[in-house]
Amino acid sequence: MSRITCKTCRRLGESLCGREKCAFKKRPYAPGKLDSERKHRSNVSEYGEQLRAKQKMRITYGLMEKQFAKYAKDAMSSRETGEGAIAPSLKLFRTLESRLDNVVYRVGFANTRALARQLVSHGHIHVNGRRINIASHKVKIGDIISIREGSKVAKVFTGLAEKLTAATPSHEFVIDPKTFTATVKGEVREGEPMFDTQKVFEYYSR
């Protein structure tokens, strides 16, 4: 999956690339002419809104269409009932958030998901002491995510201990800045408000 460009962020109306100097922050509008400069303003169709919602979520997590579609359709087909059942929207978020590349990003080992995916694929990350180089690997409660011993001196991890010490981790993780390890303690409780999961499901229900 290619890196998210600032042009994509502007087109989707959200800073998704993770860069501090994202162009969307200075020019929070789509590339090209402003609506006020156009002779004919175009109204976005219902399909267009659904497509945009889907692209926004898919690109944020850095997934190819086939993989993201599978996650969304699996969540939509969920038939869980009774106590403890979770809504399809939360199931989708939990699936996305449990990916190893996303967890590496969430615990602060990388400042973007694209870099996290690269760290995983290059073998810098261990899960329960075992090297895992598959970005889509599903992380479970109780798993210990760590940086390979020989990789800790790599330039990409310079200043990481200080960064982890200063960070405030979410409830899902317990992080040890001294050993560069993170223990998974829970799952996400709700989805990101920046995403419209209902429109994503509508897109795949067509």
WOZI-V958275 format. One record per residue. N is the residue number from 1. PHI is phi in degrees with one decimal (none if undefined). PSI is psi in whole degrees, 0 to 359 (999 if undefined). NEAR is the number of other C-alpha atoms within 12 Angstrom. Layout:
N&PHI&PSI&NEAR + N&PHI&PSI&NEAR
This chain:
1&none&128&20 + 2&-72.3&160&17 + 3&-69.7&150&25 + 4&-72.8&129&31 + 5&-93.7&158&25 + 6&-65.3&333&29 + 7&-64.4&321&24 + 8&-64.3&318&27 + 9&-58.7&316&33 + 10&-66.8&322&26 + 11&-66.7&325&26 + 12&-93.4&357&33 + 13&74.4&31&27 + 14&-160.1&143&32 + 15&-80.0&103&31 + 16&-109.9&346&35 + 17&-77.3&340&32 + 18&86.0&0&28 + 19&-81.3&141&20 + 20&-64.5&327&14 + 21&-103.5&37&15 + 22&-57.8&134&22 + 23&-62.0&333&26 + 24&-62.4&329&26 + 25&-66.9&331&21 + 26&-94.6&328&15 + 27&-128.8&77&21 + 28&-77.2&58&21 + 29&-154.6&162&23 + 30&-65.5&153&22 + 31&-59.3&154&18 + 32&97.1&197&14 + 33&-70.7&147&13 + 34&-69.8&155&17 + 35&-55.8&325&14 + 36&-68.2&341&11 + 37&-96.4&351&9 + 38&-88.6&145&10 + 39&-70.2&322&9 + 40&-128.0&115&10 + 41&-78.9&136&11 + 42&-98.5&131&11 + 43&-87.6&135&10 + 44&-77.0&129&11 + 45&-74.5&170&10 + 46&-61.0&318&15 + 47&-62.6&319&19 + 48&-61.9&320&18 + 49&-66.3&320&24 + 50&-65.5&316&26 + 51&-62.0&317&28 + 52&-64.5&318&29 + 53&-62.9&319&30 + 54&-66.0&314&33 + 55&-63.5&321&34 + 56&-60.3&314&34 + 57&-72.7&315&39 + 58&-60.8&313&32 + 59&-70.4&324&35 + 60&-57.6&316&35 + 61&-86.8&0&43 + 62&68.0&39&35 + 63&-107.4&152&31 + 64&-76.7&158&20 + 65&-57.7&315&21 + 66&-60.8&316&14 + 67&-68.9&316&21 + 68&-65.4&319&30 + 69&-60.0&321&24 + 70&-63.5&314&20 + 71&-59.0&313&35 + 72&-64.4&315&35 + 73&-68.5&325&26 + 74&-64.0&319&23 + 75&-67.1&320&29 + 76&-64.5&328&27 + 77&-84.7&0&18 + 78&-61.4&134&18 + 79&-122.0&30&13 + 80&-67.3&137&15 + 81&-137.4&167&10 + 82&82.6&188&8 + 83&-64.0&134&7 + 84&90.3&353&8 + 85&-67.9&143&13 + 86&-114.6&150&23 + 87&-69.6&151&24 + 88&-54.4&322&27 + 89&-63.3&318&33 + 90&-70.5&325&30 + 91&-61.8&320&30 + 92&-63.6&314&38 + 93&-61.9&319&34 + 94&-65.8&324&31 + 95&-64.0&314&31 + 96&-66.5&317&40 + 97&-72.9&339&38 + 98&-86.5&356&35 + 99&-63.0&142&36 + 100&-60.8&318&42 + 101&-62.5&322&43 + 102&-67.9&320&38 + 103&-64.4&318&51 + 104&-59.0&322&46 + 105&-69.9&314&32 + 106&-63.2&323&36 + 107&-80.8&353&41 + 108&96.5&10&38 + 109&-72.8&341&47 + 110&-143.7&149&32 + 111&-91.8&357&27 + 112&-142.5&158&28 + 113&-67.9&328&37 + 114&-63.4&317&31 + 115&-68.0&320&33 + 116&-59.3&317&37 + 117&-63.1&322&36 + 118&-67.3&319&30 + 119&-61.6&319&36 + 120&-65.7&310&36 + 121&-65.4&334&22 + 122&-89.6&4&20 + 123&82.2&19&24 + 124&-81.7&347&36 + 125&-111.4&136&40 + 126&-113.8&148&36 + 127&-122.8&117&34 + 128&54.7&40&21 + 129&81.6&1&17 + 130&-116.5&132&19 + 131&-67.4&129&26 + 132&-124.0&122&31 + 133&-115.1&24&25 + 134&-109.0&113&25 + 135&-60.1&328&38 + 136&-85.2&2&28 + 137&-52.8&131&27 + 138&-82.7&119&24 + 139&-88.6&138&34 + 140&-117.9&163&25 + 141&-59.9&133&23 + 142&99.4&342&17 + 143&-67.1&146&27 + 144&-112.2&118&31 + 145&-98.9&130&44 + 146&-143.4&166&38 + 147&-95.4&133&40 + 148&-52.4&136&28 + 149&-52.0&314&19 + 150&-70.5&347&15 + 151&-92.9&348&22 + 152&-62.5&337&25 + 153&-90.0&359&16 + 154&-63.6&148&15 + 155&-57.1&325&10 + 156&-63.1&339&18 + 157&-103.5&10&28 + 158&-61.0&130&16 + 159&77.0&8&20 + 160&-66.9&322&27 + 161&-58.8&315&22 + 162&-65.4&320&16 + 163&-64.3&316&22 + 164&-68.0&325&28 + 165&-65.6&322&21 + 166&-81.1&340&14 + 167&-75.4&156&19 + 168&-111.1&101&17 + 169&-70.8&155&24 + 170&-74.9&172&20 + 171&-64.1&342&18 + 172&-74.0&342&27 + 173&-131.4&149&31 + 174&-117.7&120&29 + 175&-112.5&136&32 + 176&-111.5&103&28 + 177&-63.4&334&27 + 178&-73.9&324&17 + 179&-103.8&358&21 + 180&57.7&48&35 + 181&-127.2&154&33 + 182&-139.3&130&39 + 183&-104.8&131&32 + 184&-79.7&119&33 + 185&-110.8&347&22 + 186&-168.0&182&21 + 187&-113.5&162&28 + 188&-62.0&143&27 + 189&-96.4&339&18 + 190&-155.4&163&20 + 191&-82.4&170&24 + 192&-75.6&129&19 + 193&-65.7&343&13 + 194&-71.2&345&17 + 195&-105.4&144&31 + 196&-106.3&87&26 + 197&-63.0&326&35 + 198&-60.7&318&26 + 199&-68.7&327&25 + 200&-62.2&314&35 + 201&-66.2&323&31 + 202&-62.1&322&23 + 203&-60.1&314&24 + 204&-82.9&355&27 + 205&-92.2&355&17 + 206&-61.5&999&12
